[in-house]
């Protein structure tokens, strides 16, 4: 039974929740299912997504670097949280046109409290789901490379905010 899951971690107890299946809800675009079996918390992706294939290599290191600091969610001129796709299509070309050769993406890690600007990190290994899927972020990075822009990602390990 455990072989049918993508990943499993050992838990301290199973108890009353043994065999219960949980859908992760709104932000789970891949259709992930969690289940607790025999002291193991297991997950599997119900909808397999195509893996993004990068088309453009990282640009060569420039002699001097001109960095545009950005926040994906706050980059829309409209009063809404922007997306990786909109940033890729609307913002990156403007950054290039302004003469920058690098873009620094702030608050890229998953965070629970949006008003913290991404500095209350809840997952060090996942890009924020507020802005789209990991594949959308890869597409954004690929487009930046196509435009000759280096991509720097602001990684927060700890904050006192």
ABEGO torsion letter per residue (X at the ends): XAAABABBBBBABAEAABGBBBBAEAABAAGBBBBBBGGBBBBBBABBBBBBBBABBBBBBBABBBBBBBBAAAABABBBBBBAAAAAAAAAAAAAAAGBABBBBBGABBBABAAAGGABBABAABBBAAAEBAAAAAAAAAAAAAAGBBBBBBBBABBAX
